[in-house]
Amino acid sequence: MPLTGGFFGKFYIFKAALESHLVWLTVLGLLSSAVAAYYYLRVLVMMYMHEPGEAANEAEPLSLGLRLALILPAAGTLFLGIFPNWVLDFAGRSASMLK
């Protein structure tokens, strides 16, 4: 997803591989990213662009614990994907202390 930490992470890895003249590795990485995008987008298409089946009407409400177990990691993933600098700065400071 553009403008997130994962997107820029892959971008910089591919850029470094190209600068090291590892074109085959970059092509392999791009192909694997395309395959992964196909599977991720397929889930979205199935969720939002198809009519729900019979089992969709039988869902029970989620308990509070299960809701928290779903919402907290999702919020953390979004936060760290949009604002990765906080974790990267912390990791950089920690690594410099090890020298």
N, CA, C and O atoms as CSV, one atom per row, in Angstrom:
chain,resi,resn,atom,element,x,y,z
A,1,MET,N,N,0.860,-1.163,0.000
A,1,MET,CA,C,0.000,0.000,0.000
A,1,MET,C,C,0.914,1.237,0.000
A,1,MET,O,O,1.720,1.407,0.915
A,2,PRO,N,N,0.793,2.087,-1.007
A,2,PRO,CA,C,1.659,3.273,-1.061
A,2,PRO,C,C,1.497,4.166,0.172
A,2,PRO,O,O,0.435,4.204,0.793
A,3,LEU,N,N,2.539,4.862,0.501
A,3,LEU,CA,C,2.625,5.814,1.618
A,3,LEU,C,C,2.581,5.144,2.984
A,3,LEU,O,O,2.229,5.788,3.972
A,4,THR,N,N,2.931,3.864,3.058
A,4,THR,CA,C,3.058,3.217,4.362
A,4,THR,C,C,4.492,2.717,4.510
A,4,THR,O,O,5.260,2.698,3.548
A,5,GLY,N,N,4.836,2.316,5.721
A,5,GLY,CA,C,6.187,1.837,5.987
A,5,GLY,C,C,6.541,0.594,5.197
A,5,GLY,O,O,7.680,0.450,4.752
A,6,GLY,N,N,5.584,-0.309,5.013
A,6,GLY,CA,C,5.857,-1.526,4.247
A,6,GLY,C,C,6.169,-1.241,2.795
A,6,GLY,O,O,7.054,-1.865,2.208
A,7,PHE,N,N,5.447,-0.302,2.216
A,7,PHE,CA,C,5.689,0.066,0.819
A,7,PHE,C,C,7.084,0.644,0.658
A,7,PHE,O,O,7.828,0.229,-0.231
A,8,PHE,N,N,7.446,1.595,1.505
A,8,PHE,CA,C,8.762,2.213,1.395
A,8,PHE,C,C,9.869,1.222,1.748
A,8,PHE,O,O,10.963,1.299,1.188
A,9,GLY,N,N,9.603,0.291,2.668
A,9,GLY,CA,C,10.590,-0.730,2.986
A,9,GLY,C,C,10.918,-1.581,1.769
A,9,GLY,O,O,12.088,-1.814,1.466
A,10,LYS,N,N,9.886,-2.045,1.072
A,10,LYS,CA,C,10.120,-2.824,-0.152
A,10,LYS,C,C,10.798,-1.969,-1.220
A,10,LYS,O,O,11.692,-2.438,-1.924
A,11,PHE,N,N,10.374,-0.732,-1.332
A,11,PHE,CA,C,10.965,0.156,-2.336
A,11,PHE,C,C,12.473,0.300,-2.121
A,11,PHE,O,O,13.253,0.195,-3.068
A,12,TYR,N,N,12.877,0.539,-0.876
A,12,TYR,CA,C,14.295,0.729,-0.591
A,12,TYR,C,C,15.087,-0.571,-0.750
A,12,TYR,O,O,16.253,-0.537,-1.143
A,13,ILE,N,N,14.475,-1.700,-0.451
A,13,ILE,CA,C,15.152,-2.979,-0.656
A,13,ILE,C,C,15.376,-3.219,-2.139
A,13,ILE,O,O,16.463,-3.623,-2.552
A,14,PHE,N,N,14.340,-2.969,-2.942
A,14,PHE,CA,C,14.488,-3.148,-4.390
A,14,PHE,C,C,15.508,-2.167,-4.963
A,14,PHE,O,O,16.279,-2.519,-5.856
A,15,LYS,N,N,15.512,-0.945,-4.451
A,15,LYS,CA,C,16.473,0.055,-4.918
A,15,LYS,C,C,17.907,-0.368,-4.581
A,15,LYS,O,O,18.808,-0.239,-5.410
A,16,ALA,N,N,18.111,-0.869,-3.373
A,16,ALA,CA,C,19.449,-1.321,-2.979
A,16,ALA,C,C,19.896,-2.521,-3.807
A,16,ALA,O,O,21.070,-2.632,-4.158
A,17,ALA,N,N,18.966,-3.415,-4.117
A,17,ALA,CA,C,19.318,-4.575,-4.950
A,17,ALA,C,C,19.709,-4.125,-6.352
A,17,ALA,O,O,20.651,-4.665,-6.931
A,18,LEU,N,N,19.003,-3.150,-6.902
A,18,LEU,CA,C,19.355,-2.646,-8.234
A,18,LEU,C,C,20.709,-1.943,-8.224
A,18,LEU,O,O,21.496,-2.096,-9.158
A,19,GLU,N,N,20.980,-1.174,-7.174
A,19,GLU,CA,C,22.271,-0.487,-7.080
A,19,GLU,C,C,23.421,-1.473,-6.917
A,19,GLU,O,O,24.558,-1.159,-7.269
A,20,SER,N,N,23.138,-2.665,-6.386
A,20,SER,CA,C,24.163,-3.698,-6.242
A,20,SER,C,C,24.220,-4.607,-7.465
A,20,SER,O,O,24.895,-5.637,-7.450
A,21,HIS,N,N,23.512,-4.224,-8.517
A,21,HIS,CA,C,23.473,-4.974,-9.778
A,21,HIS,C,C,22.901,-6.374,-9.604
A,21,HIS,O,O,23.332,-7.317,-10.267
A,22,LEU,N,N,21.931,-6.502,-8.711
A,22,LEU,CA,C,21.232,-7.775,-8.503
A,22,LEU,C,C,19.840,-7.688,-9.142
A,22,LEU,O,O,18.819,-7.735,-8.455
A,23,VAL,N,N,19.827,-7.561,-10.450
A,23,VAL,CA,C,18.567,-7.387,-11.175
A,23,VAL,C,C,17.678,-8.616,-11.003
A,23,VAL,O,O,16.463,-8.478,-10.862
A,24,TRP,N,N,18.253,-9.799,-11.011
A,24,TRP,CA,C,17.458,-11.020,-10.884
A,24,TRP,C,C,16.728,-11.058,-9.541
A,24,TRP,O,O,15.593,-11.529,-9.463
A,25,LEU,N,N,17.376,-10.564,-8.491
A,25,LEU,CA,C,16.752,-10.546,-7.171
A,25,LEU,C,C,15.604,-9.539,-7.132
A,25,LEU,O,O,14.569,-9.793,-6.517
A,26,THR,N,N,15.790,-8.404,-7.786
A,26,THR,CA,C,14.738,-7.396,-7.843
A,26,THR,C,C,13.529,-7.924,-8.609
A,26,THR,O,O,12.389,-7.731,-8.184
A,27,VAL,N,N,13.776,-8.588,-9.736
A,27,VAL,CA,C,12.674,-9.151,-10.521
A,27,VAL,C,C,11.936,-10.218,-9.707
A,27,VAL,O,O,10.706,-10.268,-9.721
A,28,LEU,N,N,12.675,-11.058,-9.010
A,28,LEU,CA,C,12.062,-12.078,-8.172
A,28,LEU,C,C,11.209,-11.448,-7.066
A,28,LEU,O,O,10.107,-11.917,-6.780
A,29,GLY,N,N,11.726,-10.389,-6.451
A,29,GLY,CA,C,10.964,-9.685,-5.411
A,29,GLY,C,C,9.710,-9.033,-5.952
A,29,GLY,O,O,8.661,-9.075,-5.310
A,30,LEU,N,N,9.806,-8.432,-7.123
A,30,LEU,CA,C,8.629,-7.807,-7.731
A,30,LEU,C,C,7.580,-8.845,-8.107
A,30,LEU,O,O,6.384,-8.615,-7.927
A,31,LEU,N,N,8.024,-9.991,-8.630
A,31,LEU,CA,C,7.071,-11.054,-8.973
A,31,LEU,C,C,6.373,-11.600,-7.729
A,31,LEU,O,O,5.166,-11.841,-7.748
A,32,SER,N,N,7.124,-11.793,-6.660
A,32,SER,CA,C,6.501,-12.293,-5.433
A,32,SER,C,C,5.561,-11.247,-4.832
A,32,SER,O,O,4.545,-11.607,-4.237
A,33,SER,N,N,5.878,-9.976,-4.976
A,33,SER,CA,C,4.975,-8.923,-4.506
A,33,SER,C,C,3.692,-8.895,-5.332
A,33,SER,O,O,2.611,-8.657,-4.794
A,34,ALA,N,N,3.812,-9.137,-6.639
A,34,ALA,CA,C,2.630,-9.172,-7.494
A,34,ALA,C,C,1.728,-10.350,-7.145
A,34,ALA,O,O,0.506,-10.209,-7.114
A,35,VAL,N,N,2.324,-11.509,-6.883
A,35,VAL,CA,C,1.527,-12.678,-6.488
A,35,VAL,C,C,0.827,-12.417,-5.156
A,35,VAL,O,O,-0.349,-12.742,-5.000
A,36,ALA,N,N,1.539,-11.835,-4.205
A,36,ALA,CA,C,0.939,-11.516,-2.904
A,36,ALA,C,C,-0.192,-10.503,-3.062
A,36,ALA,O,O,-1.234,-10.638,-2.420
A,37,ALA,N,N,-0.001,-9.492,-3.909
A,37,ALA,CA,C,-1.053,-8.494,-4.133
A,37,ALA,C,C,-2.286,-9.145,-4.738
A,37,ALA,O,O,-3.409,-8.777,-4.392
A,38,TYR,N,N,-2.096,-10.112,-5.641
A,38,TYR,CA,C,-3.231,-10.813,-6.233
A,38,TYR,C,C,-4.053,-11.495,-5.140
A,38,TYR,O,O,-5.278,-11.379,-5.126
A,39,TYR,N,N,-3.391,-12.203,-4.228
A,39,TYR,CA,C,-4.125,-12.898,-3.173
A,39,TYR,C,C,-4.781,-11.927,-2.196
A,39,TYR,O,O,-5.904,-12.174,-1.757
A,40,TYR,N,N,-4.121,-10.847,-1.850
A,40,TYR,CA,C,-4.713,-9.867,-0.940
A,40,TYR,C,C,-5.915,-9.191,-1.580
A,40,TYR,O,O,-6.953,-9.024,-0.940
A,41,LEU,N,N,-5.776,-8.802,-2.841
A,41,LEU,CA,C,-6.888,-8.131,-3.521
A,41,LEU,C,C,-8.051,-9.080,-3.775
A,41,LEU,O,O,-9.205,-8.653,-3.817
A,42,ARG,N,N,-7.757,-10.353,-3.944
A,42,ARG,CA,C,-8.832,-11.332,-4.147
A,42,ARG,C,C,-9.742,-11.395,-2.917
A,42,ARG,O,O,-10.959,-11.518,-3.051
A,43,VAL,N,N,-9.164,-11.313,-1.744
A,43,VAL,CA,C,-9.967,-11.307,-0.518
A,43,VAL,C,C,-10.884,-10.086,-0.495
A,43,VAL,O,O,-12.058,-10.206,-0.146
A,44,LEU,N,N,-10.368,-8.917,-0.861
A,44,LEU,CA,C,-11.191,-7.717,-0.887
A,44,LEU,C,C,-12.309,-7.821,-1.912
A,44,LEU,O,O,-13.434,-7.397,-1.648
A,45,VAL,N,N,-12.015,-8.376,-3.066
A,45,VAL,CA,C,-13.045,-8.550,-4.093
A,45,VAL,C,C,-14.140,-9.480,-3.585
A,45,VAL,O,O,-15.324,-9.205,-3.774
A,46,MET,N,N,-13.756,-10.571,-2.946
A,46,MET,CA,C,-14.750,-11.513,-2.422
A,46,MET,C,C,-15.588,-10.880,-1.308
A,46,MET,O,O,-16.774,-11.183,-1.177
A,47,MET,N,N,-14.982,-10.011,-0.514
A,47,MET,CA,C,-15.711,-9.398,0.592
A,47,MET,C,C,-16.691,-8.336,0.122
A,47,MET,O,O,-17.812,-8.269,0.626
A,48,TYR,N,N,-16.290,-7.501,-0.834
A,48,TYR,CA,C,-17.075,-6.320,-1.148
A,48,TYR,C,C,-17.770,-6.342,-2.504
A,48,TYR,O,O,-18.654,-5.520,-2.743
A,49,MET,N,N,-17.404,-7.246,-3.389
A,49,MET,CA,C,-17.963,-7.196,-4.732
A,49,MET,C,C,-18.790,-8.417,-5.088
A,49,MET,O,O,-19.167,-8.580,-6.248
A,50,HIS,N,N,-19.085,-9.282,-4.121
A,50,HIS,CA,C,-19.933,-10.442,-4.332
A,50,HIS,C,C,-21.043,-10.430,-3.295
A,50,HIS,O,O,-20.871,-9.917,-2.189
A,51,GLU,N,N,-22.178,-10.999,-3.662
A,51,GLU,CA,C,-23.294,-11.089,-2.725
A,51,GLU,C,C,-22.944,-12.090,-1.627
A,51,GLU,O,O,-22.311,-13.112,-1.892
A,52,PRO,N,N,-23.354,-11.799,-0.403
A,52,PRO,CA,C,-23.054,-12.732,0.687
A,52,PRO,C,C,-23.847,-14.033,0.530
A,52,PRO,O,O,-24.950,-14.043,-0.017
A,53,GLY,N,N,-23.265,-15.119,1.018
A,53,GLY,CA,C,-23.929,-16.418,0.981
A,53,GLY,C,C,-24.883,-16.564,2.143
A,53,GLY,O,O,-25.130,-15.611,2.882
A,54,GLU,N,N,-25.417,-17.756,2.300
A,54,GLU,CA,C,-26.388,-18.011,3.371
A,54,GLU,C,C,-25.755,-17.938,4.753
A,54,GLU,O,O,-26.408,-17.500,5.700
A,55,ALA,N,N,-24.519,-18.348,4.891
A,55,ALA,CA,C,-23.861,-18.370,6.202
A,55,ALA,C,C,-23.605,-16.971,6.744
A,55,ALA,O,O,-23.387,-16.817,7.946
A,56,ALA,N,N,-23.626,-15.943,5.892
A,56,ALA,CA,C,-23.353,-14.585,6.353
A,56,ALA,C,C,-24.439,-14.074,7.281
A,56,ALA,O,O,-24.166,-13.207,8.112
A,57,ASN,N,N,-25.642,-14.569,7.172
A,57,ASN,CA,C,-26.744,-14.092,8.014
A,57,ASN,C,C,-26.773,-14.769,9.373
A,57,ASN,O,O,-27.521,-14.343,10.252
A,58,GLU,N,N,-25.974,-15.819,9.569
A,58,GLU,CA,C,-26.010,-16.581,10.802
A,58,GLU,C,C,-24.909,-16.191,11.788
A,58,GLU,O,O,-24.709,-16.897,12.776
A,59,ALA,N,N,-24.201,-15.109,11.558
A,59,ALA,CA,C,-23.081,-14.726,12.419
A,59,ALA,C,C,-23.579,-14.256,13.781
A,59,ALA,O,O,-24.553,-13.510,13.883
A,60,GLU,N,N,-22.896,-14.705,14.813
A,60,GLU,CA,C,-23.222,-14.288,16.173
A,60,GLU,C,C,-22.426,-13.041,16.519
A,60,GLU,O,O,-21.346,-12.831,15.968
A,61,PRO,N,N,-22.939,-12.205,17.427
A,61,PRO,CA,C,-22.160,-11.035,17.855
A,61,PRO,C,C,-20.885,-11.490,18.582
A,61,PRO,O,O,-20.873,-12.509,19.272
A,62,LEU,N,N,-19.827,-10.713,18.408
A,62,LEU,CA,C,-18.545,-11.045,19.022
A,62,LEU,C,C,-18.515,-10.595,20.471
A,62,LEU,O,O,-19.099,-9.573,20.832
A,63,SER,N,N,-17.828,-11.370,21.295
A,63,SER,CA,C,-17.668,-10.985,22.693
A,63,SER,C,C,-16.694,-9.808,22.783
A,63,SER,O,O,-15.972,-9.513,21.831
A,64,LEU,N,N,-16.685,-9.153,23.922
A,64,LEU,CA,C,-15.808,-7.996,24.121
A,64,LEU,C,C,-14.340,-8.392,23.997
A,64,LEU,O,O,-13.556,-7.666,23.386
A,65,GLY,N,N,-13.968,-9.509,24.557
A,65,GLY,CA,C,-12.569,-9.955,24.489
A,65,GLY,C,C,-12.121,-10.220,23.057
A,65,GLY,O,O,-11.008,-9.861,22.673
A,66,LEU,N,N,-12.989,-10.848,22.270
A,66,LEU,CA,C,-12.646,-11.124,20.883
A,66,LEU,C,C,-12.587,-9.841,20.066
A,66,LEU,O,O,-11.735,-9.696,19.190
A,67,ARG,N,N,-13.489,-8.916,20.353
A,67,ARG,CA,C,-13.444,-7.614,19.659
A,67,ARG,C,C,-12.137,-6.891,19.951
A,67,ARG,O,O,-11.517,-6.341,19.041
A,68,LEU,N,N,-11.718,-6.885,21.198
A,68,LEU,CA,C,-10.446,-6.236,21.559
A,68,LEU,C,C,-9.268,-6.955,20.914
A,68,LEU,O,O,-8.310,-6.314,20.481
A,69,ALA,N,N,-9.335,-8.292,20.847
A,69,ALA,CA,C,-8.255,-9.059,20.234
A,69,ALA,C,C,-8.155,-8.787,18.740
A,69,ALA,O,O,-7.095,-9.012,18.156
A,70,LEU,N,N,-9.199,-8.322,18.116
A,70,LEU,CA,C,-9.168,-7.971,16.698
A,70,LEU,C,C,-8.827,-6.505,16.471
A,70,LEU,O,O,-8.083,-6.176,15.548
A,71,ILE,N,N,-9.362,-5.628,17.302
A,71,ILE,CA,C,-9.218,-4.184,17.082
A,71,ILE,C,C,-7.822,-3.681,17.467
A,71,ILE,O,O,-7.238,-2.890,16.727
A,72,LEU,N,N,-7.278,-4.118,18.596
A,72,LEU,CA,C,-5.980,-3.603,19.051
A,72,LEU,C,C,-4.836,-3.933,18.088
A,72,LEU,O,O,-4.068,-3.029,17.757
A,73,PRO,N,N,-4.679,-5.164,17.624
A,73,PRO,CA,C,-3.597,-5.416,16.658
A,73,PRO,C,C,-3.820,-4.696,15.319
A,73,PRO,O,O,-2.863,-4.258,14.681
A,74,ALA,N,N,-5.078,-4.579,14.901
A,74,ALA,CA,C,-5.350,-3.869,13.648
A,74,ALA,C,C,-4.976,-2.398,13.784
A,74,ALA,O,O,-4.381,-1.827,12.871
A,75,ALA,N,N,-5.316,-1.778,14.909
A,75,ALA,CA,C,-4.959,-0.382,15.127
A,75,ALA,C,C,-3.440,-0.217,15.213
A,75,ALA,O,O,-2.887,0.739,14.669
A,76,GLY,N,N,-2.770,-1.140,15.891
A,76,GLY,CA,C,-1.312,-1.085,15.975
A,76,GLY,C,C,-0.648,-1.236,14.616
A,76,GLY,O,O,0.328,-0.547,14.317
A,77,THR,N,N,-1.173,-2.134,13.795
A,77,THR,CA,C,-0.616,-2.327,12.457
A,77,THR,C,C,-0.795,-1.077,11.607
A,77,THR,O,O,0.134,-0.663,10.913
A,78,LEU,N,N,-1.974,-0.473,11.654
A,78,LEU,CA,C,-2.202,0.760,10.900
A,78,LEU,C,C,-1.311,1.889,11.401
A,78,LEU,O,O,-0.722,2.621,10.605
A,79,PHE,N,N,-1.214,2.030,12.713
A,79,PHE,CA,C,-0.402,3.102,13.289
A,79,PHE,C,C,1.064,2.952,12.889
A,79,PHE,O,O,1.693,3.914,12.449
A,80,LEU,N,N,1.605,1.740,13.043
A,80,LEU,CA,C,3.014,1.527,12.703
A,80,LEU,C,C,3.253,1.576,11.201
A,80,LEU,O,O,4.358,1.902,10.767
A,81,GLY,N,N,2.244,1.258,10.402
A,81,GLY,CA,C,2.384,1.349,8.962
A,81,GLY,C,C,2.375,2.784,8.473
A,81,GLY,O,O,3.038,3.109,7.489
A,82,ILE,N,N,1.629,3.646,9.153
A,82,ILE,CA,C,1.522,5.050,8.732
A,82,ILE,C,C,2.606,5.908,9.382
A,82,ILE,O,O,3.105,6.847,8.762
A,83,PHE,N,N,2.971,5.594,10.617
A,83,PHE,CA,C,3.990,6.365,11.352
A,83,PHE,C,C,5.146,5.460,11.785
A,83,PHE,O,O,5.319,5.230,12.982
A,84,PRO,N,N,5.933,4.947,10.853
A,84,PRO,CA,C,7.000,4.015,11.245
A,84,PRO,C,C,8.213,4.701,11.867
A,84,PRO,O,O,9.062,4.029,12.453
A,85,ASN,N,N,8.310,6.015,11.753
A,85,ASN,CA,C,9.507,6.723,12.230
A,85,ASN,C,C,9.732,6.564,13.727
A,85,ASN,O,O,10.880,6.529,14.170
A,86,TRP,N,N,8.685,6.470,14.505
A,86,TRP,CA,C,8.862,6.354,15.948
A,86,TRP,C,C,9.596,5.064,16.296
A,86,TRP,O,O,10.517,5.071,17.113
A,87,VAL,N,N,9.196,3.981,15.690
A,87,VAL,CA,C,9.850,2.706,15.969
A,87,VAL,C,C,11.251,2.682,15.357
A,87,VAL,O,O,12.184,2.167,15.973
A,88,LEU,N,N,11.404,3.231,14.159
A,88,LEU,CA,C,12.713,3.240,13.509
A,88,LEU,C,C,13.706,4.102,14.277
A,88,LEU,O,O,14.874,3.731,14.397
A,89,ASP,N,N,13.270,5.237,14.796
A,89,ASP,CA,C,14.151,6.080,15.612
A,89,ASP,C,C,14.586,5.361,16.886
A,89,ASP,O,O,15.752,5.415,17.277
A,90,PHE,N,N,13.638,4.693,17.522
A,90,PHE,CA,C,13.949,3.928,18.729
A,90,PHE,C,C,14.947,2.818,18.414
A,90,PHE,O,O,15.899,2.609,19.165
A,91,ALA,N,N,14.735,2.108,17.309
A,91,ALA,CA,C,15.644,1.024,16.914
A,91,ALA,C,C,17.027,1.595,16.587
A,91,ALA,O,O,18.040,0.986,16.930
A,92,GLY,N,N,17.079,2.740,15.937
A,92,GLY,CA,C,18.370,3.361,15.613
A,92,GLY,C,C,19.136,3.778,16.853
A,92,GLY,O,O,20.344,3.559,16.945
A,93,ARG,N,N,18.439,4.376,17.806
A,93,ARG,CA,C,19.085,4.752,19.075
A,93,ARG,C,C,19.565,3.531,19.834
A,93,ARG,O,O,20.655,3.546,20.406
A,94,SER,N,N,18.760,2.463,19.848
A,94,SER,CA,C,19.148,1.240,20.546
A,94,SER,C,C,20.358,0.597,19.891
A,94,SER,O,O,21.251,0.100,20.577
A,95,ALA,N,N,20.389,0.607,18.558
A,95,ALA,CA,C,21.534,0.008,17.852
A,95,ALA,C,C,22.799,0.811,18.083
A,95,ALA,O,O,23.885,0.241,18.186
A,96,SER,N,N,22.671,2.138,18.165
A,96,SER,CA,C,23.868,2.948,18.394
A,96,SER,C,C,24.422,2.763,19.810
A,96,SER,O,O,25.611,2.987,20.038
A,97,MET,N,N,23.600,2.369,20.737
A,97,MET,CA,C,24.059,2.107,22.102
A,97,MET,C,C,24.859,0.808,22.181
A,97,MET,O,O,25.658,0.627,23.100
A,98,LEU,N,N,24.648,-0.100,21.220
A,98,LEU,CA,C,25.337,-1.391,21.238
A,98,LEU,C,C,26.754,-1.300,20.706
A,98,LEU,O,O,27.547,-2.216,20.923
A,99,LYS,N,N,27.094,-0.226,20.018
A,99,LYS,CA,C,28.424,-0.096,19.413
A,99,LYS,C,C,29.504,0.087,20.430
A,99,LYS,O,O,30.675,0.210,20.071
